[in-house]
Amino acid sequence: QAQLVESGGGLVQPGGSLRLSCVGSGLAFHQYSVGWFRQAPGKEREGVGCISRDGGASLSDSVKDRVNISRDNAKSTVYRQMNSLNAEDPTVYYCAVDYLVVPGGTCPSKAYEYDLWGRGTQVTVSS
């Protein structure tokens, strides 16, 4: 059974860093784009970047100066390195896989375009 598992969340001080991981199993992980989303309580799920099957990363304007997304297909893992975390960042982060295989270096940005979701990992920013 295909699944995604996020990890790496936790409590961090303002200005700190975290690296989130998204590990896929039961699927040909290397074939698919992977997206990152976050959802705060009472708010809609927000796309905060993705990485194509070829490793091309796309980041939202709100985070691109502080975030890096990479993948290690040998480990079926996508990473999200987040730096300079601030009060806008605390929330649950989800990764998702798009089963539509698209050649080239693009990845979708909308949640409805993704097919398989992890259960999320909580990020808390507090001093």
C-alpha positions in Angstrom: 0.0 0.0 0.0 1.4 3.4 -1.0 2.0 5.9 1.7 3.9 9.0 2.6 5.2 9.8 6.1 6.4 13.2 7.1 8.8 13.8 9.9 11.2 16.4 11.3 8.6 18.8 12.8 8.9 20.1 16.3 9.4 23.1 18.5 11.9 25.7 17.3 12.7 29.2 18.4 12.0 32.2 16.1 14.8 32.5 13.6 15.6 28.8 13.9 15.7 26.0 11.3 14.1 22.7 10.7 14.4 20.0 8.1 11.3 18.1 7.2 11.4 14.8 5.5 8.8 13.0 3.4 9.4 9.3 2.9 7.4 7.4 0.3 6.8 3.6 0.3 4.9 1.2 -1.8 5.2 3.5 -4.9 7.7 4.4 -7.6 8.5 7.5 -5.7 11.2 8.7 -8.2 8.6 9.1 -11.0 6.4 11.6 -9.2 6.3 15.3 -8.3 6.1 15.9 -4.6 4.4 19.0 -3.1 4.6 20.6 0.3 1.5 22.2 1.8 0.7 23.7 5.2 -2.5 24.2 7.0 -3.1 26.3 10.1 -6.2 25.8 12.2 -9.2 27.3 10.6 -7.4 28.1 7.3 -7.2 26.5 3.9 -4.4 24.3 2.9 -1.7 26.4 1.3 0.9 25.2 -1.2 4.4 26.1 -0.1 6.5 24.5 -2.8 7.1 21.4 -4.8 9.8 19.4 -6.5 9.5 17.7 -9.9 10.5 14.2 -10.7 13.6 15.7 -12.3 14.5 17.6 -9.1 13.4 21.1 -10.2 12.0 22.9 -7.2 9.4 25.6 -7.2 8.7 27.7 -4.1 6.0 30.2 -3.2 7.1 33.8 -3.0 6.4 33.9 0.7 9.1 31.3 1.5 11.5 31.1 -1.4 14.2 33.1 0.5 14.1 30.8 3.5 13.3 27.4 2.1 15.0 24.8 0.0 13.4 21.6 -1.3 15.5 18.6 -2.5 15.0 14.9 -3.1 17.0 11.7 -2.7 15.2 9.2 -4.9 17.5 6.4 -3.7 15.9 6.9 -0.3 12.5 7.7 -1.6 12.7 11.0 0.3 12.0 14.6 -0.3 13.4 17.2 2.1 12.2 20.6 3.1 14.9 22.8 4.7 13.3 25.8 6.4 15.4 28.6 7.8 14.6 31.8 9.7 11.3 30.4 10.9 8.8 33.0 12.1 5.4 33.4 13.5 3.8 32.7 10.1 5.3 29.3 10.0 3.7 27.3 12.8 1.3 24.8 11.4 1.0 21.3 10.1 3.1 20.5 7.1 2.0 17.9 4.6 3.7 16.3 1.6 1.8 14.9 -1.3 2.5 13.0 -4.5 1.1 13.7 -8.0 0.5 10.5 -9.9 0.3 12.3 -13.2 3.8 11.8 -14.7 4.8 14.9 -16.6 8.1 15.1 -18.4 10.3 18.0 -17.6 11.0 20.1 -14.6 7.6 21.3 -13.5 5.4 20.4 -10.6 1.9 21.4 -9.7 1.1 23.9 -7.1 -2.5 23.2 -6.2 -3.7 20.7 -3.6 -6.3 19.2 -5.9 -3.6 18.1 -8.3 -2.1 15.7 -5.8 -3.3 12.2 -5.2 -1.5 10.7 -2.2 -1.1 12.6 1.1 0.9 12.1 4.2 -0.6 12.7 7.7 1.5 15.7 8.4 4.1 16.9 10.8 3.6 19.8 13.3 5.9 22.8 13.3 5.7 25.1 16.3 7.7 28.3 16.6 8.0 29.7 20.0 10.6 31.3 22.3 
